[in-house]
Amino acid sequence: MATAAYIVAGLAVAGAIACWIVGAVFYVGTLRTISQTTESRSLMLRAIVAWPFATGRLQHEAAAHATNVNKALVAFFACLIVAFAAISVATNLARVSR
């Protein structure tokens, strides 16, 4: 059973890495879209420094990219939680079986 938990942990870490990459790609797309707007300087600075506070001011294509970034962040943290839980289960099962 410990082996199964380690496999789940490995898959969760792989999922977290994939979500991080997807989020970074959409984040770059959001910044690219912001740079083409009229108030790009203040919005760009806000998006870089304080992402959650900038998402409410985004419109059109930038808002669509921002939505995908937020979804990727949620999936990233969910994968991390599953990975930590699976590692905890695996170490407990490995210790008990000795």
N, C-alpha and C positions, 0 to 999 in steps of 0.2 A: 504493500500500500504506500510505503514511503516513496517508492519509485514513481508511482502514479502521481503523487503530489509534486514531486520534482519536475515531472513532465508538464503538469499544469502550470507550475511556476515558470518554467522555461517558455511556454507558450504565451503566458501573460506578459513576461518581459519583452518577448518579440512583438507582441501587440502594442505594448507601450512605446517601443522604439518606432514602430510603424506610425502610430498616432502622432508622435512627436514630429516625424518627418512630414506627414500630411499637414499638420498644423503650421509648420514652418513654411511650407510651400504656399499655403493660403494666406499666411501673414505677409509674406513678400508680395503676393498678388494684391493684398489690401493696401500695402504701402505704395505700390506702384499706381494703384487707382487713386489713392489720396493725392499723390504728387501731381496728378492731372487736374485737380480741382482748383477753384479760385482761392480759397483760403487754405492752401496746402501747408504753409509753414506752421501755423498754430495747431492745425489738426494733426500734422505729421509728428510734431513734438509731443502732443498729447497721446498719440497712438504708441509712440515708442516708450515714453516714460510711464504712463498710467493707462494701460490698455482698457480696463473695464470702464473708465470714465470717457473714453473716446468713442466707444461703440454706439452710444446713444446719438451722437452727432453725425454718424455716417449715413450716406444716402446712396440709393441706386446700386450700382455694381459693388461699391466698397462695402455696403451693408451686407450684400450676399456673401462676399468673401469673409467678412467678419463673423457671420453666422456659422460658416464652416470652420473657422478658427476656434470658435467657442465650443462647437461640437467635438472637435478634435481634442481640445483640452479636457473636456469632460470624459471622453473615452480614455485619454491618457491616464487620468487619475483613477478611473475605474480599473484599468489594467494594473496599475501599481497596487491598488488595494487587494486585488485578487492575487497578485504575485506575493505580496507580503503574507497574506493569509495562507497561501499554499506552502510557502517556505516554513511558516510556523507549524503547520500540520505535519510537514515532512520531517522537520527536526524532532518534533514530539514523537512521531511514530518510529523514527530511527532509534531514539533513545529508549523507548519503551520495549522495543523488540529485543534488546540486548540481554 
